[in-house]
Amino acid sequence: MGFIRNQEEKLAAKFLRWQYEKQKLPLPAEADLMLQTARIVDEAHRIARERGGNLFEIMKELVSDFLKKK
């Protein structure tokens, strides 16, 4: 995994943890959390390629949407 991708996943994981705490939801196991962040980053990259936009803003939207579905 490249340096930038690694940083994107770390950022997504921090934001995801914060959202779980903010919504008073239990944190999943670390392995599950990392799978979720990988999916979020992949999806953010796909959306950014299709319509452009700020990758961080797209990740924030995806995290919020992800937790609303739970």
Summary of the structure (lengths in Angstrom):
residues: 70
radius of gyration: 11.7
end to end distance: 28.7
largest distance: 33.5
contacts: 178
relative contact order: 0.17
helix: 81%
strand: 0%
